[in-house]
């Protein structure tokens, strides 16, 4: 089992920044991929960004150039730096880890972009 705990969400004005953190614990050996998904009210959960072992990254088109995902292997933590936030970035952000054949999820953290 892998446990994921997110932090860093909150309320921010359009154009502002937030950094989300996700700390992994438990059976963290051989986690292949970690990432962030988000779910807006009334919408399906969607991929925001992920990073695989070795450092390759993948971003949703809507966040390219604004968001940056990074991973600190020593701390078993993945980060999502979000800049130039827009109201449409509002949602619950979930941390995800893929290990073996299983997906693991955090409890989610709310991000609200509003003036």
Buried (B, 14 or more C-beta within 10 A) or exposed (E): EBBBBBBBBEEBEEEBEBBBBBBBEBBBEEBEBBBBBBBBEEEEBEBBBBBBEEEEEBBBEEBEEBBBBBBEEEEBBBBBBBBEBEEEBBBBBBBBBBBEEEEBBBEBBEBBBEE
